[in-house]
Amino acid sequence: MSEMLTEKAARGPSPRARSGPRGRVIIFGMWCKGCRLCVEFCPTGVLAFVEGQEQPSVVHPEKCTACHWCDTHCPDLAISVQHID
């Protein structure tokens, strides 16, 4: 029993469930021209350019707050954000 308690304490506190709005980002690669607006201005760093790719990638989907900055400012309408409950 004490081994279980020690092991649990060594791992640290369990991660909390995320509160607040969440979203899922979908990028339509055929429409994207790679202007980087979405990557440069995403307030939580969800999107990034991966070396060797011409379009952005969703690298941190868990950080999306569904603020819709990326999809409302995309000049090619190449991004869609869906709310997750």
Number of C-alpha atoms within 10 A of each C-alpha: 5 7 8 9 9 10 10 12 11 9 8 8 8 8 6 6 6 9 7 8 12 18 19 17 21 14 18 14 14 8 13 18 14 16 14 17 14 22 20 12 13 16 15 14 16 21 25 17 15 12 8 6 9 14 21 23 18 19 13 12 16 13 17 23 20 19 16 17 14 25 19 15 14 17 15 14 14 19 20 17 20 12 14 11 7
